Amino acid sequence: MHVVAPDPVRAVLNQPPPLEDYNPYPQDAALREAVAREGAGWADGEVDAFGARCGSAEVLTWGRLANEHPPVLRTHDRYGARLDTVEFHPAYHDLMRLGIGAGLAGRPWTDPRPGAHVARGAALMLRHQADEGTTCPITMTFAALPTLRLQPEIAREWEPRLLSTDYDERFRPAPDKRGATVGMAMTERQGGTDVRANVTRAEPEGRGGPGEPYRITGHKWFCSAPMSDAFLVLAQAPGGLSCFWLPRFTPDGDVNAVRLQRLKDKLGNRSNASSEVELHGAWARLVGEEGRGVATIIEMVRHTRLDCALGSAATLRRALAEAAHHAAHRHVFGRPLAEQPLMQNVLADLALESEAATAFALRLARGFDAGEAEAPFTRLATAVAKYWVTKRAAAGVAEAVECLGGNGYVEESGMPRLYRDVPVNAIWEGSGNVQCLDVLRTAQKAPEAVEAALAEIALARGGNRHLDTHAGRLARDLAAAAADPGGAEGQARRLVEALALGLQGSLLVRHAPPAVADAFCAARLGGGGLAFGTLPPEADARAVVERAWPPLA
């Protein structure tokens, strides 16, 4: 029998099929188990069905198209009249409709049963893997409610719109729409994170005070999602820095005096528009007391930080899935790449990072479900998770790109988009130093928060010698930091890293298979290598990889 050799020009050999039309939820043991463990087992079937939708070729194509065709600013019409609008590709609206329709902007507020934040967090992670950029307006709409409720008369008017599962992209007054979204505008050119340096002014139209109308004049260096129906804005009122609710339309139906100057040309997050704006006497209402702007908006910030951890864990998981999928189908030196010992070590190390990030993010979501009962824990752990998970996700995605070699560096693979997108969560809502200083201040002013974190870590006492040693050292370091605040600031990152690793290690020792927990503690707490793929010889890399990507089993 004559065997015809493949055409050397046209044959496509040794290439994996696209990772699409698959359900990322049942293949993610860490996510499934966290949903059940953290109190959202009642949502398992719903999250599973949503996962199948998010992993479909259609939805993944929406993500690609929304990033290949980024938003376009329209400042004026052809006659010279101001427009101040942003045009999006239809795929952007499809992605928004998917997320809003699934309740990602409002479910914990409309159905606040135990596990609601966990269920939402899991669904958010699945949709986020299709596109990172559209998570931003969904997150801000979700996170605005706790702050808006501080001004009940505004909340009564707007809450039904924000909690609607009907996404309505039309540019018209909110009362005429089926649903509404929220953006935010806090930072200015001269201050950035230091919002107390803001110079934008707010003058009362009448007597002033909570819920009353003001006119805002100034600029904002970053206005996220400028086509939102309303924004939470910080400005200097007569009584100091204050928080305002600024709709795109005034009560009489006119377009508010918000002038879009330009869209940011960003590293990633390209499907989402971020703008610079000028406010020319824009109409707004005060939320909370004058001079209490940061304290008023902090609840929104806290909830967006939760989504930073969830989103980064999701991007890391998608990158791991792409790397493992590639390694399962690619043959090198006569056998699958996934069976090569060194690649197996790399994949296992990435799998450990992904599982630890997922476990931490969903445990944090349970803390949000618990409310005041776990307020000390979430106060500290939110900043810790926001700092560490976002940092490690960026490193993990970079390693996953390398797993695909040159194929991963090519735009069509989707990996460059993950690589561009992943840094934003480390910057948004306070970069790394801000988070670490927040942790340090909390440790010094709220010792009960430190006690709650150490108690959480202690739940795994006796389960792993590396973790036990780490926990003892961490307790001593936290006590020293509380006693010497000035000397601790320069070492704040080291302290927050130790807290994050202790919390992750405790979760894995208590809940993950021994192969995962032991490898994590040995590599992260036992003095292992610094690069991914440096797990010690005793680590069961195959078992870790097969848990993370069942098709390899």
N, C-alpha and C positions, 0 to 999 in steps of 0.2 A: 504494500500500500504506500502510495506516494503522499508524503505530508507536505503541504504547502506552507512555506514560511510566511510569517506576518509581513505585510507590506511595511518596510522600514520608514516610509514617509508618512503613511496615514494611520498606522496602528497606534492605538492608545492603550498602553499596557501599564500594569502595576500602579494604577491610580485608584484611590478610594472613591466610592460613590458619594454624592452630596449628602451631608447630614441634614436631612429634611424629611417631612412626612413621618416623623417619629414623635413619641410622647416623652418629653424629658422628665416627667414626674415619676412614673414607676421605675425608671432607670436610675433615679437618684435616691439611694437608700438613706443617705443622711437627711435629706429633706423630708422624705416620707415619715421616717421615724421621729423627727423633730415635730412634725405636725401632730402626730399622735401623742407624743410625750408632753408637749407643752400646752395641751388642752384643746386642740382643734380637730380631734379625731372625727367629730361630727361632720366636718367639711371635706373629708377625704375623697368621697366620690365626686363632689363638685370640683375640687381642685384637680383631680385626675382628668375629668372631661375638659377643663380649661387648659390643662397642659397639652392635651392632644391638639387643641385648636392653636395654641401658641407655637407648637412645633411643626405645624403644617407648612408646606411649601408656599402656600399663598401668603400667610402671615410673615414668614421669613423674607419673602420677596418684598412685602410692604416695607420692612425694615431697610432693605437694600435701597429701594427706590427713594424713600424719604431722606436718605443720606446722600444719594447721588444727585438729588435735585433739592438742594437746600432752600430755605426760605428766601424770599425776595422782598425788599423794602419798597413800598410805594409812598413817597412823601407827598407827591402832587399828582393831580390828573393832568391831561394834556392841555387844559385851559389855564393851568396855574393855580387852581384851587387846592387847598391842603387836603390830603387824604389821611396820612399817618396810619397806614395799614400795612400788613405783611401778608403776602401770598404764600401758600404752602402747596406742595404737591398733594394730590388726592390720597396718596399712601399715608401721609402724616395724619390726615383726618380719619382714615381707616384704623390706624393704630390708636388714636385717641378714643374713637368710638368703641374699640375693643376693650380698652382699659376702663373707661368710664362706665360702659355697659356692664362690666363685671363687678362694679361696686368698689373699685380700687380707690376712688376719691372719697368714699363716704361710709363704707360698710360698718366699721366699728362704731360710727355715730348713729346709724339707722338701726343696727341690730347689735347692741352692746352686750351680747352674751359672753360668758367666759370663752376665751380662745378666739375672739373676733379679730384682734390684732395679729394673732398668729396665722389664722386662715388668710387674712388679707396679705400678710407678709409673704406667705408661700406663693399665692397667686401673683403678687407683684414680681417675685423673683422669676416666675415662669414667663410673664409677659416682657419683662426687662431683657430677657435673653434674645428677643426679637429686635428690640431697639432701645437704646439707653436714653436718647434725647427726649422722647415723649414721656418718659417717666417724670421729668422735671415739672411740667404743668400739672400732672396728675398728683404728684406729691404735694405741691404747694396748695392745691385745692383741698386735699385731705388735711394738711397740717394747719390751714388757716382757721378751722373751726374752733379749736380751743382758745385761740386769741380773740376771735370775733365774739365768742360767747361772753367775754368780759364786758361787752356793751350790748345788753340784751335787746334793746330796741332795734339795733342794726341787725343782730342775729335773726330776730323774728322775720325781718323782711327778706334776708338773703339766704338763710339756711336751706329752705326748700329748693332753691335753685342750685346751690352747691352740692346738695345731696342727691340730686336727680341722676338717674342712670341713663339719661337721654342726652347725648353729646350734641350740642348745637353750635356749629362754627360760624354762624351768621354774625356780621358786625352790625348790631342794632341794640337799642336799650334793653337791659336785662329783663324788665317786666314783660317784654314781647318775646322772650326766648323760652325754650323748653328746659334749658339747663345753663349753668354758668361755670366758669373756671376762674382761678385766682392766680395772680403773679405777685411778685414782691420787688421793692426797690428800696434798698437800704444804703448801699455804699456810694461814695462820691470820689471824685478825682483825688482830692487831697488827703483822704483819710483811709479808704479801704476798710480794713477790719476795725479801725478806730472810729466807730460811727459817732462818737461824742465830738469828733472834729467836724461833723457835718455843718454846712453853712446854709442849706436850703431852709427857707423861712416859711412859717405858717402863721397867718394872721386871722383872728376870729372875725367872722362876718357880723356877729352881734355880741352877745354876752360871753360867748366862749364856754368851755367846759365839756365834760364827757358827752358824747353823742351829738354835739353841736357842730354847725358847719364852719369851715375855715377855708381860706384861700392860700394855696401853696405856690411859692415861686422859688425856682432854683433848678438844679440839675441832678441827675443820677447817672453814675458811671456804668452801673449794671442794673438794668431792669429786665428781669427774667420773664420770658413768655409775654411779650408786649401786646399780643392780641387777646389777652385775658380780659374778662369782663370787669374786674376790679383788682386793686393792688393794696397790699399793706405797705405803707411808706413811713419812713422816719424823717422828721423835720423839726426844726427849732421853733417851738411856740414861745410865747412870752414867758411861760413857766419852765422852759428848758426842753430838752430833746423829748419828743412825744411821738406816739404811734397814730397813724391816720388810715382810714378806709377811703380809698380814692377810686371811684368807678370810672369807666371809660366814657360814660354819658352822664350828664347832669340830670337832676330830677325833671327838668322841663324838656328833656329829650335831645338836647344839643350834645354834640361831641365835646367831651371835656378838653381843656387846654393842655393836652399832653402831646408834645411834639417829638416824634421819633427822629433822632438825628442820624443815626447809622446803626447797622447791625454789626455785631462783633464778628470778626474773622477768626474763629476759634480753632484750637488744636483739634478738638473733637466735639461731641455733643452737637453735631452739625444739623441734625434734623430739627433741633429746637432753636428758636430765635432768641438771642440775647441782644439787648439794645442799649444805646445811650439815649437818654431823653432829657428834654427841657420841659419844665413846668411853668406855665405863664399864668399864674393866678388860678391854678386848677382847683376845682371844687372838691372838698373832702370833708370827712367827719372825724372828730377825735374819738379814738378808742382808749378808754381808761383815762387816767388823770394826766394833766400836763406835767412834763418832767419825768414821767414814768415810762418813757418809750421802750427802753431796753427790757425792763421788767414785764411790760405788756406783750411784747413780741416774742419773748423767750420761749413761750409754749409752742409757738409755730416753729421756732428754731429747733427745739428739742425733738419734735416729731419729724422734721426734715432730716435731722441727723440719724434717726432710726432708719429712714429710707436710704441714707447714704451707705449704711452698713449692709442693709438688705440688697441694694443694687450692686454693690461691689462684690458681695458673695455670689450674686447671680452671674455677673460678668466673668468672674473667676471660674465658676462652674461651666459656663458655656465654652470657655477657652480650654478647660480640661477635657470636656466632651469632644471637642474638635481634635485635640491632640491624641486622645485615646482612640478615637474613630480612625484617624489617619494611621496610627501605629498598628491597629488591628488588620488593616487592609494592605499596608505597604510591606513588600518583601525586600529584605536587604541581606546579602550574603547567604541566600538560599533559605531563609526562614522569615516569618513575620517580624516586623520591627518591634512589636510588643513583646516578643520573646527574647529579645536581646537583653542581657542582664543589665547593662548600663542604662538603656532606655527604660527598662522596667523600674529601675531605681528612681529615675527622674519622674516618671508618671506616678509612682507611688508617693513621692514627696509632694507633688502637686495635689494629689488626691487627699493627703493629710491636711494640707493647707485649706483646700476647699471644704472638707468636712468640718474642720474646726471653725471656719468662717460661718458656715451655715448653722452649726449648732449654737454659736455665740449670738448670731443675729436673731434667730428664732427664740432663744432664751430671753433675749432683751425684749422681744415683742410680747412674751408672756408677762414680763414686768410691767409693760404698759397696760396690759389687760387687768393686772392686779391693782392699778391705781395707787392710792395712798398706802395700801398695805406694803407695797414694795418701793415706795418713793425713794427712800435712802439708797437702795440698790441701783435703781434706774438712773438716779441723779449722777452717780459716779460712772456706772457701766456704759451709759450712752456715749459719753465723751471718750471712754476707753475704746469701745467698739468702733466708733467713728474714726478714731485715729488709726487703730491697728489694722482693722479689716481693710480699710481703703488703701493703706500703705502696702500691705502684703498682696492685695489683689493686683496692684500694678506690677509688682515683681513677678507674680505668678503668671500673669498674661504674657509678659515678655518671654518667660521661659517656654510657655506653650507655643508661642510663635516659632521659636527655635526648633521645637519638636517636629514641625512641618518642614524645616529647612527652607530652601528657596521658595517652595510652594507657599509657605506661610507669610512670606514677604510680599507676595503678589496680591493686589487689591481684590481680585476675584475670589480669593479664598475666604474673605470676610475677617480674617485675623487682624489686618491692619486697622480696621474699624474698631475692633475690640481694644486694640492697643491705644488708639487715639482717645477712645471714650473713657477708659478706666481711670485716668488721673483726676477727672473732674470732681469726683466725690471726696477726694482728699482735700480739695480746695474749697468747695462750696460749703457754706455755713461754718466757716472757720477752718483755716488750714491747720497743719499738724501742731505747730507751736501753740496756737489758740486752744486746741483741745487739751494739750498737756498742761497748760497753765490753768485751765478750768478744773482739771483733775486735782492739781496741786491746791488750788483755792478751796475746793470741796473737801479735800483731806484735812485742811487746816481749820475750816469753819464748821464742818459737819462730820465729826468723828463717827457718828452713827452710820454714815455712808461707807466709811472704811471698814467698820465692823461688819456691815452687811456683805461687802465683797469678800472679806476674809472668811466669813461664815459659809458663804457659797463655795469657796475653794475647799474649805475644811470638810465638806460633805464627802469628799473623795479620800479623806485621810486613811492611810494604810493601804491604798490601792496601787500605789506606785512609789518607789523610793525616790526617784528623781523629783516627783511632784511634792512629796513631803519635805524634802530638803529645800526646794524652791519656796514653798509656802512659809517655812520658818524664816528664811532670809528676807522674803518680801515683807513679812510683818515687822521685822526689825527696821528695814529701810523706810517703811511708811511712818513708823514711830519717830525715826530720826528726822524725816522731812517735816513732820508736824512740829517738832521741837525747834527746828532751825529753818524757817521759811525762806530766809534770804539765801542761805547756802544751798537749798534744794533746787532752786529754779534752774540752774545750769544743768542739772541732772534729771530734769523732769521727764524727758523722753525715755530715759533708761527705766525710770520708775513706772511709767505707763506701760511700756513694753512688758515689764515683769508682771504687772497686773493682768494684762491681756493674756499672756501665756499661762498664767496661773488659772484664770477663769476658763480658758479653752481646755487646758489639760484636765481640769476637774470634770468638765462636761464629758470629755471623751473617756476618761477612766470610769466614770459612772455609767455611761450609756453606749459607748461604741464597742465593737468586738475587741478582744485583747490585742489582736494583731495591729489594729489601728491605734489604740491608746498607748500601747507599749512603744511603738515606733515613734509616735508623736513626742512622747515624753523623753525618750532617749535622744531624739534629734534636736528638739527645741529646748530642753531643760538639762540635758546631760552633757552638754559641750560638744555637740556635733558640728559638722561642716557648715559654712556660711552659704554656699550655693545650693540651689535645688539639685537633687540627685546625689546627695552625700549621706544618705541613710546608712547607719552602721550595719555590719554584716549580719547581726542577729535579727534585723528587721525582716519580716515576712513580706517582701515587696509584692510578690505575686498575689497573695491574699488581699492586700490593700488595694491593688489595681483592679482585681476582679470584683471587689465590692463596689468600687467607684464606677466601673463600666462593665455591667454584667455580660455584654456580648463577648467579652474576652474569656469568660469562664468556660 
